[in-house]
Amino acid sequence: MTTARTETEVYRPFAGALRPSRLRCLPLAAAGVRVAVKRKLPLLLLYAPSAITTIVFSFVVYGKFTLEASIERGDAPPGMAMAAALAGTIAEVRRLLIQALMNTQVFALLVVTWYGSGLIAEDRRLGANLLYFSRPLTRLDYVLGKLLTVLAFGALAMLAPVLVICAMAAFSSPEWSFVKQESDVIWKAAAFASLWVVSLGLGVLALSSLVKRKALAVAGAFAFYMINQAFSGVLVALFDDPDLRRVSVLENFLRIGHWMFALDEADGHRTWPVADSFWILAGVNALFVAILAWRVRKLEVVA
Amino acid sequence: MTAVLEARDLGRWYGQVVGLNDLTATIGPGITGLLGPNGAGKSTFLKLIAGELRPSSGRLEVLGHEPFANRELYRRVGFAPQQDALYDDLTGLEFVTLLVRLHGYGAREARDRARRALGRAGLDTAMDRRCAGYSKGMRQRTRLAQAIACDPELVVADEPLTGLDPVGRREVLELFRELAEGGVHLIVSSHVLHEVEALTEEILLLHRGRLLAQGSVGEIRDLLDHHPRRVELEAREPRALARALLAFDEVAGVTLAPGHPDAAGGRLIVETRDVQAFQRHLTATAAELRAGVRSLESTDASLEAVFDYLVR
């Protein structure tokens, strides 16, 4: 073998205008959204239920307030009766809003699973991570970019309907009475939707990082939530202890939802302390984050 | 002031599988070919250079820095992997723009750079089409475009000629030459030996995770003393010439082979331990015998022959 030569060279200085921004995850998230919306049919099918729910509930809310106003004009009831009728309407609208929120939970599950499942799995299959990680992109940026993509879709499926219905209620109610009296339900609904979407997003990404095919990740995500739910049902039946519903992730979300919106627990299904649900969900999400950290770290090994 | 790349006792293994073992090499400026059969460790070495993999042992410096997780260095190195890596639903322009944006460029500048790079890679007319409709060669060019879009100092390309038609290969090789003339250093792995040979003299030969040889093809061939050099010649009187040549010490063997059908005489394949001495003796002997030597060529100084000798 020839003797290795050590060449000398003055390297060209780096030329170009780099932005100092550390938010490298944003272009990645934007690209994720752009890739997903290229296919119109899944977009249409997955968002149709959310859109229909939004439209129906918005009309119902609008109708409640306008109907109330027309009755008030026709019968000209005294002031006290008017106030009582309005309070009843607002309570009814609040109930509708929570119902809409709970309904869109399922749609968000579908949307997040569909759009999130391929994000890491397909990168691994294609080897796109090789292109990402040969750039000044940290693994945290990578995960955040993927998570933001999922959150964008999840928020559109769950948060957007709630906010639209809230806006409809706010504009339809006389003198902004809905906002004045029920402002808590707006932020609580937003908080609950965010919690649900973030947790789902982390779970789906964690599953996506474990496989190399989107289909497997989709199946895995549904299997996780369904088996989890079924298992809790079996435990409840076996031990005749309704508190064992805590084993199910979905039941814990319901428990938190019922607690946040002060819903009646007369059926006695979810009577365990709400703090337990928070701890359980924190644990599950920590597990998802740990899986993500482990798998994304492992992305360096591509045979 | 340093070499483009310095590896010392570099190793990388995947569990029990050795990807690269004890590699010590220095790569200078310009174009360097990285050659080896499948499983030789070429891709592992390139991923180590691109900072994708952490070395299991030894030390590697690229442009004077350790590459793994070195984000400052990532700005200076362009990597075109062998894997497909493209998003089918994006256009070539959108895809390269995304990757350029990850370097920190603004949207407009990233788009301009992506457009220029795709143009240089020969995708002027196809860059606005979805990658799903790209041929294998176009996908290869897109990967190259993303590697050069940020004006790197070093381009690392893993099998960049795979999937390209002859015209495409010529164009890509031309692009590599242009880049090298512009001061960019290139490390190119390939199975296509003669094309790497046409591109550069400087090569690294890997086999089963180890470095077999480094240097120019000619230099490496000269070092293979245990393999006599093979020289082919056509002569009008091959038998008489063969008999005379066998008398010389440096001639290890002579084989007679049929010559060109249109020409009288035949062909001789001579194995010699000393080409210069052989050429001196051949000139005198051929003149003395009036053997009518028409052509003379060294058939095993090619990269392919050297490669065969080394890995056999």
Contacts between the chains, C-beta under 8 A, distances in Angstrom:
chain1	res1	chain2	res2	distance
A	1	B	213	5.3
A	1	B	214	6.1
A	1	B	215	6.7
A	1	B	220	7.2
A	1	B	223	6.3
A	2	B	214	6.7
A	2	B	215	3.4
A	2	B	216	7.5
A	2	B	219	4.6
A	2	B	220	6.9
A	2	B	223	7.0
A	4	B	24	7.9
A	4	B	25	6.3
A	4	B	26	4.1
A	4	B	214	6.2
A	5	B	26	6.6
A	5	B	28	5.6
A	6	B	2	7.8
A	6	B	3	5.0
A	6	B	6	7.7
A	6	B	26	5.5
A	6	B	28	7.3
A	7	B	3	5.5
A	7	B	4	7.2
A	7	B	26	8.0
A	7	B	28	3.1
A	7	B	29	5.2
A	8	B	1	4.9
A	8	B	2	7.4
A	8	B	3	7.9
A	9	B	1	7.3
A	9	B	2	7.8
A	9	B	3	7.9
A	9	B	4	7.1
A	9	B	28	7.7
A	9	B	29	4.7
A	10	B	1	7.0
A	11	B	63	6.4
A	11	B	76	7.8
A	11	B	153	5.5
A	12	B	153	5.9
A	12	B	183	5.8
A	14	B	75	6.2
A	14	B	76	6.6
A	15	B	151	6.3
A	16	B	105	6.9
A	16	B	109	7.7
A	16	B	150	7.0
A	16	B	151	6.7
A	17	B	105	7.1
A	17	B	106	7.4
A	17	B	109	6.5
A	18	B	75	7.5
A	18	B	103	6.8
A	18	B	104	4.0
A	18	B	105	6.6
A	19	B	104	4.8
A	19	B	105	6.9
A	19	B	106	5.9
A	20	B	104	7.7
A	21	B	104	6.9
A	24	B	102	5.6
A	24	B	104	7.1
A	27	B	98	5.9
A	27	B	101	3.9
A	27	B	102	6.1
A	28	B	98	7.4
A	28	B	102	6.9
A	30	B	98	8.0
A	31	B	87	7.7
A	31	B	90	7.2
A	31	B	94	7.5
A	31	B	98	4.3
A	34	B	90	6.9
A	34	B	94	6.8
A	35	B	87	5.4
A	35	B	89	4.8
A	35	B	90	5.9
A	38	B	89	4.1
A	38	B	90	7.5
A	38	B	130	7.8
A	39	B	89	6.8
A	126	B	83	6.6
A	126	B	84	5.3
A	126	B	85	5.3
A	126	B	86	6.9
A	126	B	87	7.5
A	127	B	81	5.8
A	127	B	82	7.9
A	127	B	83	2.6
A	127	B	84	6.3
A	127	B	85	4.6
A	128	B	85	4.8
A	128	B	86	7.6
A	128	B	87	6.9
A	130	B	47	7.4
A	130	B	50	7.8
A	130	B	52	6.0
A	130	B	79	7.1
A	130	B	81	4.2
A	130	B	83	5.9
A	130	B	85	6.2
A	131	B	79	7.4
A	131	B	81	6.8
A	131	B	85	5.3
A	131	B	99	5.8
A	131	B	143	7.9
A	131	B	146	6.5
A	132	B	99	7.8
A	132	B	102	6.8
A	133	B	51	7.6
A	133	B	52	5.6
A	134	B	50	4.5
A	134	B	51	6.4
A	134	B	52	6.0
A	134	B	74	6.1
A	134	B	77	7.0
A	134	B	78	7.9
A	134	B	79	3.9
A	134	B	81	7.9
A	135	B	74	5.4
A	135	B	99	6.7
A	135	B	102	4.6
A	135	B	103	5.9
A	136	B	71	3.9
A	136	B	72	7.4
A	136	B	74	4.7
A	136	B	75	5.9
A	136	B	102	7.2
A	136	B	103	6.3
A	136	B	104	6.8
A	137	B	71	7.8
A	137	B	102	5.0
A	138	B	71	7.3
A	300	B	52	5.9
A	300	B	53	5.6
A	300	B	54	6.7
A	301	B	14	6.2
A	301	B	53	7.3
A	302	B	47	7.4
A	302	B	52	7.5
A	302	B	83	7.2
A	303	B	14	6.5
